[in-house]
Amino acid sequence: MATIILSVTSAYAQDSPEEVKASPPSNIGDLAPLMEKKEDGTVVNEYGPGFVEMVQESGVYAPAFDFFTTSMLWTCIAAALVFIMHLGFACLESGLCQSKNTVNILFKNVFIISIGILTYALWGFNTHYPGGDWIVEGWLALKGSIGDLNADGGSTFAYGGLDLAMTGYGDFIFQSMFAATAATIVSGAVAERIKLGSFMVYATILVGFGYTIAGSWHWGGGWLGSLNGEAGFKDFAGSTVVHAFGGFAALGAVLVLGARKGKYTSSGQVKPILGHSMPLATIGVFLLFLGWFGFNGGSVLSANPGPLGLVFTTTTLAACAGAIAAIAAGWVIFKKPDLSMALNGVLAGLVGITANADIVSPAGAIIIGGIAGVIMVGSVIAFEKFLKIDDPVGAISVHGICGIWGTLACALFDTTDSGYTIGGQLIGCLAVCAFAFAFSFILSLILKVTIGIRVSEEDEVAGLDVSEHGQPAYSQPPVPTAATVSV
């Protein structure tokens, strides 16, 4: 494997083009045995259209196909890592909420990933990536199901070339794991008081239409590509179009839903509602940290070793810096080390680096993550204490506010001189966040006046596990009696 990697590096490294094209094949015949000549004299390319041109450009063919295969394998592994993030969200949300709502939270997370992938296949993927087929140019595309994504033969470079070294199905399965994340972010913010049926309708519409439309503005070739001049809007893996979108969608839903019963006194003072399992919340954050290597690392869209190693490194450094900064800030403010702030500090650093992981230095990643950790602590306090917005898991701050910071940081810490500007990045952030907030707020209002969005006070007090599911998360041990006690 080491030989293959060395060959791929020499074939694709930006700093040695003279080595790459030292002796390119002069004609298609030189590519045998990859080609098959038919009786009529035509030549059939075993690996499909696009492969010959790629080989002639690079000057090598075995390492080139090995690179494609490795890249496709890495894409599938990355998709699996992003899938694991949904287990992380389930553990984090349930751990930070009361035990009487655990089943409800876990159920919502099972539903979100399931409906998210199905709706993404039925219409979301082609809406997200319209391929120039817009209803409103650069702004709106609503298209059908994925169809046969192996129509080009599957094992070829024709789908996306060297920059997108995967098949159509590889692209779909990776992107589908992202799609459900937006609704998962909202799930934590509205926990413990939203009707299950209303949330199921909300999540389906948000993932199927809201997320994909906003995402098409950036990743689908929409209008955000004109920001920052030729550079376009920079959001590598989705600090804005995934995380800030989810954070501000959560804000819109929470404003319609209101705070949990007992969160604030009649005089407006905050009454903490403690999570029931900090071990479970901690497991969730470590699962999310693990999954983020797929979230950011998979967004390289190939196994290109140069950017892949950089992205893994910057992602890790930012997460660790976010944790340390949040620990320090929380300790100063609360006079004791706060585990929930430490956990959210990890996530704040990860959200902050998601937009820029491929263009910043290790030092830049540490600064970005550290600032995100401090911003998160301040934001959580401001939303809860001053704005009276009840967010049980801090999702609005972690994903919404830190997502904006990470996107703006592209212009401040870019080492590639690509031309990203604060103004251009800010316009993109504000547009996506405003759309997410308005879409979610209006959708929540419609649900409120039609089928209702909040459970009754009695059900909220009893807990949604029993009222919505008839099933507590934790069985209660039987009370000992004289007949059952051994003497």
C-alpha positions as a Python dict, from the first residue, in 0.01 Angstrom:
ca = {
    (1, 'M'): (0, 0, 0),
    (2, 'A'): (289, 236, 70),
    (3, 'T'): (404, 208, -292),
    (4, 'I'): (58, 297, -418),
    (5, 'I'): (40, 602, -194),
    (6, 'L'): (377, 724, -313),
    (7, 'S'): (271, 680, -671),
    (8, 'V'): (-53, 868, -617),
    (9, 'T'): (129, 1149, -440),
    (10, 'S'): (366, 1200, -730),
    (11, 'A'): (79, 1183, -975),
    (12, 'Y'): (-133, 1447, -810),
    (13, 'A'): (95, 1666, -598),
    (14, 'Q'): (69, 2032, -693),
    (15, 'D'): (442, 2088, -651),
    (16, 'S'): (578, 1841, -907),
    (17, 'P'): (392, 1873, -1239),
    (18, 'E'): (706, 1802, -1442),
    (19, 'E'): (729, 1457, -1285),
    (20, 'V'): (363, 1387, -1347),
    (21, 'K'): (377, 1440, -1722),
    (22, 'A'): (729, 1316, -1786),
    (23, 'S'): (615, 1033, -2012),
    (24, 'P'): (239, 1035, -2074),
    (25, 'P'): (95, 761, -2297),
    (26, 'S'): (105, 868, -2660),
    (27, 'N'): (-207, 683, -2764),
    (28, 'I'): (-491, 472, -2632),
    (29, 'G'): (-311, 154, -2725),
    (30, 'D'): (-51, 225, -2459),
    (31, 'L'): (-320, 182, -2196),
    (32, 'A'): (-354, -194, -2255),
    (33, 'P'): (-450, -415, -2080),
    (34, 'L'): (-711, -167, -1952),
    (35, 'M'): (-864, -144, -2298),
    (36, 'E'): (-1045, -405, -2504),
    (37, 'K'): (-1048, -389, -2884),
    (38, 'K'): (-1371, -513, -3041),
    (39, 'E'): (-1404, -690, -3376),
    (40, 'D'): (-1520, -373, -3551),
    (41, 'G'): (-1202, -196, -3445),
    (42, 'T'): (-1358, 18, -3173),
    (43, 'V'): (-1189, 30, -2834),
    (44, 'V'): (-1392, -25, -2518),
    (45, 'N'): (-1266, 141, -2201),
    (46, 'E'): (-1312, -103, -1915),
    (47, 'Y'): (-1353, 174, -1660),
    (48, 'G'): (-1590, 395, -1852),
    (49, 'P'): (-1576, 747, -2003),
    (50, 'G'): (-1333, 994, -1857),
    (51, 'F'): (-1076, 738, -1751),
    (52, 'V'): (-866, 758, -2068),
    (53, 'E'): (-841, 1136, -2049),
    (54, 'M'): (-745, 1116, -1684),
    (55, 'V'): (-472, 860, -1755),
    (56, 'Q'): (-333, 1057, -2048),
    (57, 'E'): (-321, 1370, -1833),
    (58, 'S'): (-157, 1206, -1532),
    (59, 'G'): (82, 970, -1708),
    (60, 'V'): (2, 671, -1488),
    (61, 'Y'): (-289, 432, -1490),
    (62, 'A'): (-262, 166, -1218),
    (63, 'P'): (-206, 416, -933),
    (64, 'A'): (-479, 636, -1080),
    (65, 'F'): (-741, 365, -1052),
    (66, 'D'): (-607, 263, -713),
    (67, 'F'): (-654, 624, -606),
    (68, 'F'): (-1013, 620, -728),
    (69, 'T'): (-1086, 296, -543),
    (70, 'T'): (-921, 420, -222),
    (71, 'S'): (-1111, 748, -246),
    (72, 'M'): (-1442, 572, -292),
    (73, 'L'): (-1367, 347, 4),
    (74, 'W'): (-1277, 648, 219),
    (75, 'T'): (-1601, 821, 117),
    (76, 'C'): (-1805, 522, 239),
    (77, 'I'): (-1608, 506, 564),
    (78, 'A'): (-1660, 880, 612),
    (79, 'A'): (-2034, 836, 553),
    (80, 'A'): (-2040, 568, 822),
    (81, 'L'): (-1858, 801, 1062),
    (82, 'V'): (-2113, 1077, 998),
    (83, 'F'): (-2387, 821, 1060),
    (84, 'I'): (-2232, 751, 1402),
    (85, 'M'): (-2278, 1121, 1481),
    (86, 'H'): (-2652, 1061, 1500),
    (87, 'L'): (-2594, 816, 1783),
    (88, 'G'): (-2379, 1085, 1942),
    (89, 'F'): (-2659, 1340, 1915),
    (90, 'A'): (-2905, 1090, 2065),
    (91, 'C'): (-2678, 1025, 2364),
    (92, 'L'): (-2592, 1393, 2418),
    (93, 'E'): (-2951, 1516, 2398),
    (94, 'S'): (-3096, 1247, 2622),
    (95, 'G'): (-2813, 1283, 2875),
    (96, 'L'): (-2865, 1658, 2907),
    (97, 'C'): (-3242, 1622, 2949),
    (98, 'Q'): (-3456, 1468, 3222),
    (99, 'S'): (-3485, 1092, 3246),
    (100, 'K'): (-3863, 1105, 3195),
    (101, 'N'): (-3808, 1222, 2834),
    (102, 'T'): (-3532, 981, 2730),
    (103, 'V'): (-3739, 746, 2514),
    (104, 'N'): (-3895, 1043, 2335),
    (105, 'I'): (-3555, 1188, 2246),
    (106, 'L'): (-3416, 854, 2131),
    (107, 'F'): (-3728, 790, 1922),
    (108, 'K'): (-3695, 1129, 1750),
    (109, 'N'): (-3334, 1056, 1658),
    (110, 'V'): (-3428, 719, 1508),
    (111, 'F'): (-3699, 888, 1305),
    (112, 'I'): (-3479, 1178, 1190),
    (113, 'I'): (-3205, 970, 1032),
    (114, 'S'): (-3459, 736, 871),
    (115, 'I'): (-3689, 997, 720),
    (116, 'G'): (-3394, 1221, 638),
    (117, 'I'): (-3223, 965, 415),
    (118, 'L'): (-3549, 859, 249),
    (119, 'T'): (-3658, 1213, 164),
    (120, 'Y'): (-3304, 1295, 49),
    (121, 'A'): (-3327, 1005, -196),
    (122, 'L'): (-3678, 1090, -316),
    (123, 'W'): (-3618, 1458, -392),
    (124, 'G'): (-3357, 1615, -167),
    (125, 'F'): (-3033, 1513, -339),
    (126, 'N'): (-3130, 1646, -682),
    (127, 'T'): (-3274, 1959, -523),
    (128, 'H'): (-2948, 2006, -332),
    (129, 'Y'): (-2743, 1954, -650),
    (130, 'P'): (-2969, 2064, -937),
    (131, 'G'): (-2695, 2056, -1201),
    (132, 'G'): (-2809, 2380, -1361),
    (133, 'D'): (-3177, 2279, -1372),
    (134, 'W'): (-3320, 2565, -1166),
    (135, 'I'): (-3677, 2689, -1126),
    (136, 'V'): (-3539, 3024, -1013),
    (137, 'E'): (-3180, 3054, -1133),
    (138, 'G'): (-2935, 3013, -846),
    (139, 'W'): (-3209, 3021, -582),
    (140, 'L'): (-3465, 2742, -616),
    (141, 'A'): (-3465, 2393, -761),
    (142, 'L'): (-3714, 2116, -684),
    (143, 'K'): (-3626, 1792, -857),
    (144, 'G'): (-3712, 1424, -834),
    (145, 'S'): (-3550, 1108, -702),
    (146, 'I'): (-3188, 1002, -742),
    (147, 'G'): (-3252, 746, -1017),
    (148, 'D'): (-2962, 530, -1139),
    (149, 'L'): (-2647, 699, -1013),
    (150, 'N'): (-2434, 425, -1172),
    (151, 'A'): (-2562, 507, -1520),
    (152, 'D'): (-2208, 604, -1624),
    (153, 'G'): (-2080, 261, -1533),
    (154, 'G'): (-2002, 324, -1170),
    (155, 'S'): (-1628, 261, -1148),
    (156, 'T'): (-1511, 568, -1337),
    (157, 'F'): (-1375, 917, -1291),
    (158, 'A'): (-1652, 1051, -1512),
    (159, 'Y'): (-1879, 1145, -1221),
    (160, 'G'): (-1656, 1412, -1072),
    (161, 'G'): (-1296, 1370, -1186),
    (162, 'L'): (-1007, 1383, -945),
    (163, 'D'): (-1167, 1644, -717),
    (164, 'L'): (-1477, 1430, -660),
    (165, 'A'): (-1322, 1083, -683),
    (166, 'M'): (-1630, 872, -614),
    (167, 'T'): (-1932, 724, -784),
    (168, 'G'): (-2273, 887, -785),
    (169, 'Y'): (-2394, 650, -517),
    (170, 'G'): (-2090, 730, -304),
    (171, 'D'): (-2171, 1098, -332),
    (172, 'F'): (-2534, 1040, -240),
    (173, 'I'): (-2473, 824, 67),
    (174, 'F'): (-2216, 1067, 205),
    (175, 'Q'): (-2432, 1375, 152),
    (176, 'S'): (-2745, 1204, 284),
    (177, 'M'): (-2582, 1163, 625),
    (178, 'F'): (-2539, 1540, 642),
    (179, 'A'): (-2898, 1611, 549),
    (180, 'A'): (-3060, 1480, 866),
    (181, 'T'): (-2818, 1674, 1087),
    (182, 'A'): (-3015, 1998, 1056),
    (183, 'A'): (-3326, 1843, 1211),
    (184, 'T'): (-3117, 1666, 1477),
    (185, 'I'): (-2981, 2002, 1590),
    (186, 'V'): (-3339, 2128, 1629),
    (187, 'S'): (-3439, 1813, 1817),
    (188, 'G'): (-3219, 1897, 2114),
    (189, 'A'): (-3331, 2259, 2134),
    (190, 'V'): (-3705, 2174, 2142),
    (191, 'A'): (-3670, 1870, 2366),
    (192, 'E'): (-3906, 1790, 2655),
    (193, 'R'): (-4212, 1985, 2538),
    (194, 'I'): (-4283, 1936, 2167),
    (195, 'K'): (-4552, 1701, 2037),
    (196, 'L'): (-4401, 1397, 1872),
    (197, 'G'): (-4631, 1399, 1569),
    (198, 'S'): (-4574, 1769, 1508),
    (199, 'F'): (-4199, 1726, 1529),
    (200, 'M'): (-4210, 1438, 1280),
    (201, 'V'): (-4390, 1657, 1028),
    (202, 'Y'): (-4154, 1946, 1102),
    (203, 'A'): (-3838, 1737, 1060),
    (204, 'T'): (-3955, 1586, 732),
    (205, 'I'): (-4026, 1925, 574),
    (206, 'L'): (-3715, 2093, 716),
    (207, 'V'): (-3478, 1826, 586),
    (208, 'G'): (-3658, 1764, 259),
    (209, 'F'): (-3698, 2125, 151),
    (210, 'G'): (-3545, 2385, 385),
    (211, 'Y'): (-3200, 2234, 416),
    (212, 'T'): (-3169, 2127, 53),
    (213, 'I'): (-3281, 2464, -88),
    (214, 'A'): (-3037, 2661, 130),
    (215, 'G'): (-2763, 2409, 57),
    (216, 'S'): (-2813, 2443, -317),
    (217, 'W'): (-2718, 2809, -293),
    (218, 'H'): (-2366, 2699, -203),
    (219, 'W'): (-2288, 2336, -286),
    (220, 'G'): (-2538, 2315, -571),
    (221, 'G'): (-2383, 2599, -772),
    (222, 'G'): (-2628, 2865, -659),
    (223, 'W'): (-2592, 3238, -603),
    (224, 'L'): (-2344, 3214, -314),
    (225, 'G'): (-2080, 3123, -569),
    (226, 'S'): (-2064, 3488, -677),
    (227, 'L'): (-1968, 3617, -332),
    (228, 'N'): (-1605, 3717, -265),
    (229, 'G'): (-1554, 3771, -638),
    (230, 'E'): (-1405, 3470, -814),
    (231, 'A'): (-1335, 3301, -480),
    (232, 'G'): (-1703, 3243, -405),
    (233, 'F'): (-1853, 3177, -64),
    (234, 'K'): (-1629, 2955, 148),
    (235, 'D'): (-1788, 2691, 369),
    (236, 'F'): (-1579, 2376, 341),
    (237, 'A'): (-1795, 2123, 526),
    (238, 'G'): (-2091, 2327, 644),
    (239, 'S'): (-2038, 2561, 941),
    (240, 'T'): (-2314, 2773, 787),
    (241, 'V'): (-2514, 2558, 544),
    (242, 'V'): (-2540, 2268, 792),
    (243, 'H'): (-2473, 2390, 1147),
    (244, 'A'): (-2581, 2753, 1145),
    (245, 'F'): (-2882, 2649, 936),
    (246, 'G'): (-2978, 2399, 1206),
    (247, 'G'): (-2903, 2644, 1487),
    (248, 'F'): (-3120, 2922, 1351),
    (249, 'A'): (-3394, 2679, 1252),
    (250, 'A'): (-3387, 2572, 1617),
    (251, 'L'): (-3419, 2935, 1727),
    (252, 'G'): (-3728, 2983, 1511),
    (253, 'A'): (-3893, 2671, 1651),
    (254, 'V'): (-3806, 2751, 2014),
    (255, 'L'): (-3956, 3101, 1991),
    (256, 'V'): (-4289, 2952, 1880),
    (257, 'L'): (-4271, 2667, 2132),
    (258, 'G'): (-4171, 2860, 2445),
    (259, 'A'): (-3968, 2755, 2748),
    (260, 'R'): (-4012, 2436, 2947),
    (261, 'K'): (-4244, 2450, 3246),
    (262, 'G'): (-4048, 2550, 3554),
    (263, 'K'): (-3748, 2688, 3366),
    (264, 'Y'): (-3816, 3046, 3481),
    (265, 'T'): (-3971, 3178, 3798),
    (266, 'S'): (-4251, 3436, 3795),
    (267, 'S'): (-3987, 3705, 3837),
    (268, 'G'): (-3788, 3577, 3538),
    (269, 'Q'): (-3508, 3409, 3732),
    (270, 'V'): (-3350, 3100, 3574),
    (271, 'K'): (-3421, 2766, 3744),
    (272, 'P'): (-3172, 2506, 3620),
    (273, 'I'): (-3327, 2183, 3490),
    (274, 'L'): (-3043, 1936, 3524),
    (275, 'G'): (-2971, 1658, 3278),
    (276, 'H'): (-3016, 1309, 3415),
    (277, 'S'): (-2697, 1143, 3285),
    (278, 'M'): (-2370, 1326, 3236),
    (279, 'P'): (-2194, 997, 3149),
    (280, 'L'): (-2440, 952, 2860),
    (281, 'A'): (-2385, 1312, 2746),
    (282, 'T'): (-2008, 1263, 2757),
    (283, 'I'): (-2030, 946, 2550),
    (284, 'G'): (-2239, 1142, 2300),
    (285, 'V'): (-1976, 1414, 2261),
    (286, 'F'): (-1696, 1165, 2209),
    (287, 'L'): (-1905, 989, 1944),
    (288, 'L'): (-1963, 1325, 1776),
    (289, 'F'): (-1590, 1401, 1791),
    (290, 'L'): (-1520, 1066, 1624),
    (291, 'G'): (-1787, 1123, 1361),
    (292, 'W'): (-1649, 1467, 1280),
    (293, 'F'): (-1342, 1306, 1125),
    (294, 'G'): (-1583, 1175, 863),
    (295, 'F'): (-1780, 1499, 851),
    (296, 'N'): (-1474, 1713, 775),
    (297, 'G'): (-1237, 1449, 642),
    (298, 'G'): (-1495, 1311, 400),
    (299, 'S'): (-1554, 1663, 269),
    (300, 'V'): (-1213, 1646, 100),
    (301, 'L'): (-1418, 1431, -143),
    (302, 'S'): (-1123, 1204, -217),
    (303, 'A'): (-833, 1030, -43),
    (304, 'N'): (-591, 1302, -153),
    (305, 'P'): (-333, 1266, 127),
    (306, 'G'): (-225, 1630, 149),
    (307, 'P'): (-558, 1797, 233),
    (308, 'L'): (-685, 1489, 419),
    (309, 'G'): (-403, 1500, 674),
    (310, 'L'): (-441, 1876, 716),
    (311, 'V'): (-816, 1852, 773),
    (312, 'F'): (-779, 1578, 1033),
    (313, 'T'): (-518, 1784, 1217),
    (314, 'T'): (-701, 2117, 1215),
    (315, 'T'): (-1027, 1947, 1317),
    (316, 'T'): (-863, 1784, 1616),
    (317, 'L'): (-675, 2094, 1730),
    (318, 'A'): (-984, 2315, 1709),
    (319, 'A'): (-1194, 2071, 1911),
    (320, 'C'): (-934, 2046, 2186),
    (321, 'A'): (-884, 2423, 2194),
    (322, 'G'): (-1259, 2474, 2215),
    (323, 'A'): (-1278, 2241, 2514),
    (324, 'I'): (-994, 2411, 2704),
    (325, 'A'): (-1125, 2761, 2631),
    (326, 'A'): (-1479, 2670, 2740),
    (327, 'I'): (-1347, 2503, 3056),
    (328, 'A'): (-1149, 2815, 3144),
    (329, 'A'): (-1434, 3056, 3066),
    (330, 'G'): (-1689, 2846, 3253),
    (331, 'W'): (-1460, 2811, 3555),
    (332, 'V'): (-1413, 3187, 3575),
    (333, 'I'): (-1785, 3260, 3545),
    (334, 'F'): (-1933, 2978, 3755),
    (335, 'K'): (-1640, 2945, 3999),
    (336, 'K'): (-1637, 2568, 3938),
    (337, 'P'): (-1540, 2349, 3641),
    (338, 'D'): (-1859, 2282, 3444),
    (339, 'L'): (-1870, 1954, 3250),
    (340, 'S'): (-2157, 2060, 3024),
    (341, 'M'): (-1958, 2365, 2914),
    (342, 'A'): (-1652, 2148, 2852),
    (343, 'L'): (-1857, 1910, 2636),
    (344, 'N'): (-2016, 2190, 2438),
    (345, 'G'): (-1672, 2350, 2408),
    (346, 'V'): (-1554, 2046, 2212),
    (347, 'L'): (-1852, 2081, 1980),
    (348, 'A'): (-1807, 2458, 1950),
    (349, 'G'): (-1449, 2409, 1832),
    (350, 'L'): (-1562, 2146, 1583),
    (351, 'V'): (-1838, 2366, 1443),
    (352, 'G'): (-1596, 2660, 1419),
    (353, 'I'): (-1338, 2468, 1216),
    (354, 'T'): (-1588, 2302, 982),
    (355, 'A'): (-1597, 2591, 734),
    (356, 'N'): (-1222, 2637, 708),
    (357, 'A'): (-1047, 2312, 800),
    (358, 'D'): (-877, 2284, 460),
    (359, 'I'): (-733, 2638, 441),
    (360, 'V'): (-602, 2724, 789),
    (361, 'S'): (-277, 2645, 967),
    (362, 'P'): (-257, 2441, 1289),
    (363, 'A'): (-205, 2765, 1483),
    (364, 'G'): (-508, 2916, 1313),
    (365, 'A'): (-716, 2611, 1401),
    (366, 'I'): (-624, 2646, 1769),
    (367, 'I'): (-724, 3013, 1770),
    (368, 'I'): (-1050, 2946, 1585),
    (369, 'G'): (-1144, 2663, 1820),
    (370, 'G'): (-1048, 2859, 2131),
    (371, 'I'): (-1252, 3162, 2032),
    (372, 'A'): (-1547, 2936, 1947),
    (373, 'G'): (-1533, 2785, 2296),
    (374, 'V'): (-1546, 3127, 2462),
    (375, 'I'): (-1820, 3250, 2228),
    (376, 'M'): (-2027, 2943, 2309),
    (377, 'V'): (-2013, 3001, 2685),
    (378, 'G'): (-2115, 3365, 2649),
    (379, 'S'): (-2390, 3281, 2404),
    (380, 'V'): (-2543, 3007, 2621),
    (381, 'I'): (-2559, 3247, 2916),
    (382, 'A'): (-2704, 3528, 2703),
    (383, 'F'): (-2979, 3315, 2549),
    (384, 'E'): (-3079, 3156, 2880),
    (385, 'K'): (-3045, 3446, 3122),
    (386, 'F'): (-3105, 3762, 2922),
    (387, 'L'): (-3315, 3654, 2623),
    (388, 'K'): (-3515, 3390, 2818),
    (389, 'I'): (-3475, 3138, 2539),
    (390, 'D'): (-3481, 2783, 2673),
    (391, 'D'): (-3242, 2555, 2483),
    (392, 'P'): (-3180, 2240, 2692),
    (393, 'V'): (-2862, 2137, 2508),
    (394, 'G'): (-2721, 2472, 2393),
    (395, 'A'): (-2774, 2385, 2027),
    (396, 'I'): (-2848, 2741, 1914),
    (397, 'S'): (-2520, 2866, 2057),
    (398, 'V'): (-2302, 2570, 1959),
    (399, 'H'): (-2427, 2532, 1604),
    (400, 'G'): (-2581, 2867, 1517),
    (401, 'I'): (-2348, 3125, 1673),
    (402, 'C'): (-2028, 2922, 1642),
    (403, 'G'): (-2124, 2829, 1286),
    (404, 'I'): (-2126, 3197, 1193),
    (405, 'W'): (-1791, 3250, 1365),
    (406, 'G'): (-1632, 2962, 1176),
    (407, 'T'): (-1753, 3092, 843),
    (408, 'L'): (-1623, 3442, 908),
    (409, 'A'): (-1292, 3292, 1022),
    (410, 'C'): (-1234, 3175, 663),
    (411, 'A'): (-1149, 3533, 573),
    (412, 'L'): (-933, 3590, 881),
    (413, 'F'): (-717, 3278, 889),
    (414, 'D'): (-695, 3172, 523),
    (415, 'T'): (-341, 3060, 433),
    (416, 'T'): (-416, 3014, 62),
    (417, 'D'): (-478, 3379, -35),
    (418, 'S'): (-798, 3279, -209),
    (419, 'G'): (-966, 3616, -167),
    (420, 'Y'): (-1232, 3542, 93),
    (421, 'T'): (-1365, 3860, 254),
    (422, 'I'): (-1550, 3932, 576),
    (423, 'G'): (-1821, 4110, 379),
    (424, 'G'): (-1881, 3826, 139),
    (425, 'Q'): (-1876, 3563, 411),
    (426, 'L'): (-2111, 3768, 627),
    (427, 'I'): (-2364, 3808, 346),
    (428, 'G'): (-2370, 3433, 295),
    (429, 'C'): (-2409, 3366, 668),
    (430, 'L'): (-2689, 3614, 713),
    (431, 'A'): (-2878, 3489, 409),
    (432, 'V'): (-2868, 3122, 514),
    (433, 'C'): (-2944, 3197, 880),
    (434, 'A'): (-3231, 3432, 797),
    (435, 'F'): (-3380, 3175, 559),
    (436, 'A'): (-3346, 2897, 817),
    (437, 'F'): (-3504, 3107, 1089),
    (438, 'A'): (-3794, 3226, 872),
    (439, 'F'): (-3859, 2880, 725),
    (440, 'S'): (-3863, 2719, 1069),
    (441, 'F'): (-4061, 2996, 1239),
    (442, 'I'): (-4334, 2994, 975),
    (443, 'L'): (-4349, 2615, 965),
    (444, 'S'): (-4375, 2601, 1345),
    (445, 'L'): (-4653, 2862, 1346),
    (446, 'I'): (-4847, 2664, 1085),
    (447, 'L'): (-4815, 2350, 1295),
    (448, 'K'): (-4918, 2540, 1608),
    (449, 'V'): (-5243, 2669, 1461),
    (450, 'T'): (-5331, 2343, 1285),
    (451, 'I'): (-5237, 2029, 1478),
    (452, 'G'): (-5071, 2196, 1777),
    (453, 'I'): (-4703, 2195, 1855),
    (454, 'R'): (-4673, 2171, 2235),
    (455, 'V'): (-4781, 1894, 2467),
    (456, 'S'): (-5023, 1964, 2749),
    (457, 'E'): (-4895, 2080, 3085),
    (458, 'E'): (-5000, 1749, 3241),
    (459, 'D'): (-4807, 1547, 2984),
    (460, 'E'): (-4500, 1768, 3022),
    (461, 'V'): (-4499, 1718, 3398),
    (462, 'A'): (-4549, 1342, 3366),
    (463, 'G'): (-4281, 1316, 3100),
    (464, 'L'): (-4309, 1242, 2729),
    (465, 'D'): (-4188, 885, 2766),
    (466, 'V'): (-4511, 784, 2935),
    (467, 'S'): (-4753, 1034, 2776),
    (468, 'E'): (-4629, 996, 2416),
    (469, 'H'): (-4488, 642, 2416),
    (470, 'G'): (-4629, 461, 2719),
    (471, 'Q'): (-4279, 337, 2788),
    (472, 'P'): (-4033, 466, 3048),
    (473, 'A'): (-3666, 452, 2960),
    (474, 'Y'): (-3559, 305, 3291),
    (475, 'S'): (-3757, 33, 3463),
    (476, 'Q'): (-3824, 91, 3829),
    (477, 'P'): (-3708, -184, 4070),
    (478, 'P'): (-3989, -345, 4268),
    (479, 'V'): (-4042, -214, 4620),
    (480, 'P'): (-3935, -479, 4873),
    (481, 'T'): (-4208, -622, 5093),
    (482, 'A'): (-4204, -846, 5397),
    (483, 'A'): (-4286, -1143, 5174),
    (484, 'T'): (-3992, -1085, 4938),
    (485, 'V'): (-3724, -1001, 5195),
    (486, 'S'): (-3509, -1298, 5299),
    (487, 'V'): (-3457, -1338, 5669),
}
